Amino acid sequence: IKSLVRFLKNSRLTTLEISENERVNTVCFRLIIDALQGGSIKSLRIRGCSIDSIAALENYTLPHLQLLNVDQNNIRIIPALERYPSLECLSLEGNWIGRRGYPSVAKLLQNQSPPVKSINLTFTGMRDPEAMLIAGSLKQNTALNHLRLEGNKIKDEGRRAFLKLLNDVSSLKSTCNSNHSLRSLALPRSFDLGVVAMFGHIDLAININNLYAEKSHAASRVKVIETQLCSSTRMEISRLQLTDCCYNSLFPQIEPVLLPNVLAMVGNEHGQSEMYRMLKATVSDLMAVSDRKTTLKERMADNELRIAT
């Protein structure tokens, strides 16, 4: 390792990979990071070694580092990575970080410092509480595009947290404020019918995010049309999210003057039967809009008459 360190200190390497070497431990990792300090390294992969801590990262700066892969080590705690402004990809696969490591990952995602675009947390000991923590940290995150969570024991609560992250149907505002930037989400799959249904809606939200990448307003609009304005879909997602679902409760959230346009859109997107169901639920609001227009016209006519006389 000494000869490697001497070489690294005088090199302009942009890529370094060390794999399947049990002699490379935590001390070696610190020496390598020290040798790379302030250099041009962009991609650093040290996998399948005997590293149990990467705390050395807090004491050094690799300003150009874009990819950090420390798969298949014995790492438990993830240090703060604010010193790595260019970091885009972080891979921790096979490190059983568990309850101690996930708060640090959640903080990284919540603060978006650095604004990581891809994280691999495969086989890291995640259960439902950690899955809920990570999902919660992504509510305001607009940077992360890819998240891998296979090989973890994520069950209904964890899956539900990610479904709600991607498309919260508790209100129109919640749907619009859902996460529209996550474009791939790899979760442990199951053939249970209830789980399959949940994944169907997760996959739909992910597909919409992909289709309207970098266009969050368009993505939110499509999610509202596809899920909120289709009574059967809204009912099913509400059931999966354990959210109360009352069809009539949706329409007070829409400005009455917009209801005719929304009705027409529902007819085009979901068919006449869905439009009729919505028409029945909004007839009083539509009548109020009609009466308001009539009253306004009468007042305008009355004002014109007064001006003329």
C-alpha positions, 0 to 999 in steps of 0.5 A: 500500500505504501508504494501505491500511496506514493504513486497516488500523491504524484499522479493525475488519476481520474479513476481508481479501482481496488477490488477483492483485497482483504489487506485493504482495511480502514487504515489503508482507506485513510492513506488512500484518501489522504494521497488523493486529497485535492486531486483530480480523481472522479471515480473511486471504487474500493470494493470487497475489502476489509474497510469498516469505516470511511470516516476519513472522508470527513477530513479530506476533500476530493473536489472532482469526485463524482462516483464513490463505490465502497460495496461489500465492505463492513461499513456501519456509519456513513459520514457527512459528505458536504466536502464532495460537491461533485458527488453524483453516485454513491454505492454502499451495496453489501454494507450492513449499515442498518439503523446506525447508518441510515440516519446519515443517508437520510440527512444527505438526501434531505439536505441535498448536499451534495445533490447525489443523483444515484444511490445503491443501498442493495443488501444493506439491512433495510427494514420498514422503519429505515425505508420510511425514513429514506422515503421521508427524506426524499419529499423535498429532494429534486436531485435523486433520480435512481434508488436501488433497494433490492435485497432488503426486508421491506414490507407493506409499510416501507412500500406504502411510504414510497407509493405515497412519496411518488403519488400522495392521493390524500388531496390534489395539493399532495399529489402536486407536491409528490416526488416527480424527480425519482426515475427508477426505484428498485424494491424487493418484489413479491407475487402477493396480489396486494403487493402486485397492485401496489407496485403497479401504481409505483411503476405508473408514477415512476413512468410518469416521472421518466416521461416528464423528466425535468418537468415537474409541473407536467408530471404532477398534472398527469398524476392528477388526471390519471389517478385523482380524476379516475374514481376507481384508481383513486379509490384503490390507491387510497386503500393502499395508502390507508387514506380516507377516500370520498369521491365528493371530497375531491371537487371542493378542491377545484375552483368551480369556474374550472369544473366545465373544463375538468369535466370535458377532460375527464370525459376524454381521458376516462370515458363518459361513465366517469364524466357522468359520475363527476357530473352528478357530484358537481352539479350544485357547483356547476349551477352556482357557476351558471347562476353567478354568470347570469347575475354578472350579466344582469349587473353589467346590463343594469350598469350600462343602462344607468350610464346611458341615462 
